[in-house]
Structure formats: structure tokens, C-alpha cells
Amino acid sequence: MSEAAPPWSASCPLPIEPEVITLGHGSGGRLSHRLQEEVFLPAFSNPALDRREDAAVVVAGADRLAFSTDSFVVSPLFFPGGDLGELAVNGTVNDLACAGAEPRYLSAAFVLEEGLPLETLRRLVASMARAAARAQVAIVTGDTKVVERGKGDGVFVTTSGIGALRPGVELSPRRCQPGDVVLVSGTLGDHGVAVMAARHDLGLLGDELRSDTAPLHELARSLLDAAPGTRCLRDPTRGGLAAALTEIAAQAGCSIELAEEALPVTDTVRGALELMGLDPLLVANEGKLCAVVPADQADAALAAWRGHPLGRAAARVGTLGAERSGLLSVRTPFGGRRTVILPLSDPLPRIC
């Protein structure tokens, strides 16, 4: 289908969007998308980049490879269920998996702030090593820079990765069709709420709040085996499920409608988000997948996910419509419908 005008392309007559970089430009919301559309994509345009996938697909000889890179700036460095090091490995592994690739090799670059305790760095590096071993990838190259005290906020990590694409796999929102089904592999909002609670020491929200950070390549593999017609895969990180599905709808040239009662959210996370007035669709996840699959393969896909430890709470949450709006909407249990608009900035900054 033809690509719809992206929702973030709408202009506003009021000067509400600044001409300097703000935290909102890194949020996964409208400012992030406009930064890509207006600065990076025009400057670097090429066939691989212009597909706008989480991982680029490139050809090297007879091989098709997926190549991805990401920077991680979470605060605090350690949080319930994970830490910056584990997050950096899993994040790049998952971007490769969402391209239909088997992750193979990673690089790791560190920006360290003067005064960082060596013990903190050792803990993060050890966590990265464990995460790489769990995902069966090798960290084969890297770099280290040190900045002056007060200029780096502890540690920033950038990981890049290469994976081998499965034969015959072609994943892209452009393959989506009206009537396709949207699946998620588990509960939403766990990571964002856990990091926020750790940052602000919100013990009242409960000790069970934990990040969902995990490597998802096995979960992706099980889906592709069970539903070979899978259209596309995303890991809904910055901007949450709403950002991922808004991108898919815009590139597919269609609309997406979710059923509010079908969205899997734990009672603890739901309570915390209600307390803060936040929508679980907009909160980052680090151990979940969303997929668009043909309707006749949805049951097989769900069964495959629910048979995996990381997919036991998988759910069918929505469908694609023929309306070429590029919009995401939610149908309420009472029959109402609301359009989900990405915010200018992230209400929970520094979470991935």
C-alpha cells in the first residue's frame, strides 16, 4: 500500500517546537520523528536507510545482513530487573531480531565520566558479558572515551550489531494489509515504570516492579516459524507501543485500531501509571515484541509465543484498517474511540 502522511508531519501555527535540541528530541515522540525526517534522512539518504527500519538490511557478497546501532543513556545505571549494560546488549540484539536476523556480533563504545567508580564500570561490563552469553553473541570490538566531570552523567554506551538474515524472510510495514492482526508478546510498560520508580525511590509502588529487559531473538524465531507470513516486527522501546504502531501505520498507508480491554498491563503497572496520569501505550518496554501477522496465522503465532517463557502473556490487541490515515486509535470497552497522538516529549526521560 502507498505510504500515508505521517501524523508527526502536521504543522502547528504556534511556535511550540524549539530550534534547539531538547530532551524531547530523544523521546521517540513527535520531536524525535521530525529530527529524523528533517535532519538525518535528507543528509544520509540511501536505499538501506530510506526503508526506516530498526535495522538496515545490506548485502555482502551472497549474504544478506542486518546492521543496527543504538545508544543507551538510562538513569539510574542500575534498576530493578536490569542495568545499563544488560540493556545495551539486549537492545541491539532485539533490533536485529526484529529484522528477521540471527544476531551474531556486537561492538560496544563507552563514554565515561571522570570520577566514575571503577567498580561501577566493572559491574556494567560483567552484566554485558552475561547478556551477550545469554543471547549467544560475541562483543568483538569497541572504543572508550572519557569526558570531564559533569559532562557525561556517569556512563553512556553505544552498541552496534550484525546479524544474518533468515533465508526468505522479508519484514517491513510496507507488506502490511488491511485485515492483518496486531499481536504483542506480553505486558506493557514494565520497563518504564520500573526505571521511574527506581529513579525517584517510589517504594510505595511495590517491590514487584521490574524491568522486562531481555533478548528476544528466540521469541522472534518462534514467531517466524509458526507464522511465516509475518509482515513486520518491532520492539516497542522509546515511545512505547504507540510509537511503534504509529510508524507501522504511516509506512503501511493504513490505520490501526486497538481494543483497550485486550492490552495486557499488570495491575501494579496500571496502578502506577494511573497515579501518574500516563498511558501504558506511551511507556517504553525493553523485553516485548509487537508483530503484524495475517489474520489466518494469528492463532498459530499466539500459540508459539505463549509456549515461550518470554511470551506467556502474549495477546491479540488490534487490527489494520483500510483507511489511509496512518493513524492509531483505541476502541474503548464502551464503544468509544480515541486517537492516540504521540507527545512532543517523553514523560519519562532517560529510560533507555
N, C-alpha and C positions, 0 to 999 in steps of 0.2 A: 504494500500500500504506500501511497505517497506520504511524505513527512508533513505533519501538522506544524503550524507555527507554535513554537514552544511557549508555554504560559509565562515564562520569565522574560519574554521579549516585549511584553506590553509596557508602554511608557506611561509615566505619570507627570502631569504638568507641574507638580510641586517639586522643588529641589531637595528631595529627601534622600537621594543617593549621592554619597560624597565623592569627591575627586581625589581622595587619598585612600590608601588601604586601611581597612578596619578589620576587627575580628570577624565581622560578618562575612568577609570575603573568603574565609576558610571554613565556613559553616556547613556547606553543602546545600544552602538555600539559594534564593534568587541572586544575591550578590556573587556567590561562587560561580553560578552558571553564566552570569554576564561577564565575569572576568575571563572565563574560558572563551566565550563567544566573541568578545570584543578585543582581547589582547593576545591570548596564546594561539588560538586556532588560526586566525588570519596570518600570523607571523610564521607558524611552523607547518602550514597546510601540506599534507601529502596523503596518498591513498590509505595508508595504515592508520594515521592519526584521525583522518576525517570520518572514520567509522564511529569514533567516540565511544569505544568500548572500555571496560575497566582494564583490559589487557590488549595490547596490539597483537595482531596476527601477522607474522612475517615469514617469508620463505627463505630458507638457507639450503641451497642445493635441492635435494629431493625431499627435504624435511619441512614441515610446517611447524613453526614455533610460536608460542605465546610469550610475550615480553611485557612485564609490568614493573612499575616503581611506585613507591609511596613513602611519605614522611610521617612520623609519629611524634606527637608533642603532648602526650597525656599528662595531666596533673591531677592528683599526685602520681608519682612514679610507681607506687605500689598501691593496689586497691583490692578489695575483696574479690577473689576469683582469678586474679592475674596481676600483671605488671607491664611496664613499657616494653621490656624485652620480648616477652611472650607475644604481646600484641603485635610487635613489628614483624615477627616471623609469620604468625597466623594471617595477618592482613594481606601480605603479598602472596602467600600460598593460596588464599581464598580467591584473590583476583585472578590468579592463573586457573584455578579450578572452574571459575565462572566462565572462562573462555572455552571450556571443554578440554583443558590440558592436564597432563600429569606433571605436577611440579617436580623440578629436578635440581636446580642450582639457584642460590641466592647470593647477593652481595649485601654488605652492611656498612654503612657510613655513620660515624658518630660525631656530633658536635657537643663537646664537653665544656662545661663552665668552670672556670678557675675556682678552686675551693671545693669541688665535688669530692666527697669521701671516696677513696679507692674501694672501700668495702661495698658501697652502693653500686659502683660500676661492676665489681666482681659478681654481685648478686644478679644484676641485669644480664650480664654476659652468660652466666651459668643458666639462667632461665631461657635465654635464646638458644643455647646449646640443647637443652632438654626439648624445647619446642621443635627445633629442627630435626632432632632424632625421632620425635613422635610423628612428624609429617614426612619422614624419610627423604629429607632434602639436605644438601650439603651447602654450608656457607663457605664459598670458595675464594672470595676476595672482599676487600673493604678499604676503609680510609678513616682517619681520625683527625679532627681539628679541635683546638682549644681556643675559647674566646675569653675575654676579660670577665672578671667577677661582675655580676649584674647584667651581663649581656646574653645569657643563654638559658636561664631558668633550669639549671641542672643538667639535663641530657636531652638532646634531640637525636632521633635515629631515623635514617632513611634506608630502606631495603628495596632492592630490585630483584626480580626473579625471572627465570627462564623455565618453560615447561614444554613438553612435546604434546602436540595436539593428537587426540584420538583419531584414527582413520575414519573418514566420512562424517565427522562432526562439524557442523556449521551452526553456530549460535549467534543470533542477532535479533534485536527488536524488529528489524525490517521483515522478519519472517512471520511475525505475529499476524493473526487473522481474527476478525470478529467471531465470537463464539468460543474462543480459546479461554482456558481456565487459569486463574492465578492461584498458586499454592505458596504457603510459607512453611518452613521446616520446623518451626517451634515458636515459643512465646516471644513477644516483642518488648523492647525497652529495657531488658535486664542490664545491659552494659551501661547505658547512660545513667540510669538511676543509681547503680552501684557506685560509679565513679563520683557522681554528685554527692551521694551520702558520705563517701569517704572524704571528699574534699572539705565538706562543711561539718564533718563529725556529727551527722544526724543519726545518732544511735537509736532515736525514737522510732525510726522507720523499720527496725528489725534486723537481726543478725543474718537472716536468710537472704538478704540482698547480695547477689554475687554477679560479677560479670560473666557473660556467656562465651568469652573468647575461646576459640577452638579452631583447629584445622578442619576444613570442610571438603577436602578433595575426595574422601571416601564417600561422603554423602552425595556429592555431585556425581561420582561414578555410578552409585547405585541408582540414581535417577535416570541417567542416560541409558543404563542397561534396561531398566524397566519401561522407559518411555522414550524410545529412540527418535520420536518426532518432536522432542522438546524444542521449543522455539528459542528461548533465551533464559539465562540465569543471571542473578545479581545477588551480591551480599549487601544488604541494606545498612550501610555504616553511617557516614555523615548524612544528616538529613533524614535518617530513618527510612522506613518502608515507603513513605510518601515521596521522598526524593527519587528513590529507585523507580517507582512505578510512574511517576510523572515523566521521567526521562524515557521510559519504555513507550508510554502513550504518545509522546511527541514524535519519537523516531518511527513508531509503527503507523502513525497517522490514524489514530483511533481514540476511543475513550475507554476508561476503565472504571468499573463500578465495584466497590467492595461492600460486603454485608457486615455491618458493625458487630452484630452478635457472633459472627464467625471468627473475629480477630482474637487469636489466643494471647491473653495477657494474664499473668499471675495476679492473685488478689493483692499480694504485697506490693507489686509494682503498680497496679492500678490505683491502690490507695495512696501511694506516694505521689503519683502523677496528678491525681485529683487534688491532693493537698497543695501542689504547686501550680495547678491550673494548666497542665501540659497535656498534649495529645500524644498517645503512645505511637501514633503513626509518624511523628516527627523526631522521635528519640532514637539515638544510634544503637545498633546491635553489632556484635563482633563474632557471633557464632551461629548466625542464621542465614539461610538462603531463601530467596523468593524465585519462583520459576513460572514461566508461562508455557503451558502444555496444551496440545489438542484435547478437546473435551473427552474423546473416546479413549484417551490414555491417562486421564486424571486419576482414576481409581488405582491403576497399577502403580502410578508414580507415588501416590499417597501410601500405599501398602509398602513399597520399598523404603520410603523414608521412615515410616513408623516401625519398621523392623530393624532400624539402626539406633544405637543409644543416643545419638545426637538429634534424632528426628521423631522421637516418640510423641511429641505434641504437634506434629505436622497437621496442617488444616487447609481446606479449600476455602478461600476467602473472597473470591470475586471472579468477574468475567470481563472480557473485552467486548466493547460495543462498536457498531459501525459508524457512529458519529465521529467525524474527522476533526475533533476539537482538541485532541491532545490533553484533555482534562481528566483529573482523577476525582471521583466523587464517592460518597459513602451513603448507603441506604440504611436508615435507622430502623430499629425494631418496630416503630410505629408507622412506617411507610414514608417518612420524610426523606429528603435527600439534601446533603450538603456537599459543596465543592471544597476540596482540600487545596488551599493555596500555600505554597512554600513561603516561609517567613523570610524577611530580608536577612536576618541573622539567626544564629543558633541560641536558643535559651540556655543551653548547657555547653559553653565553650570548653575547649581543651579536653575532650574526652576520647580522642583517637588520633 
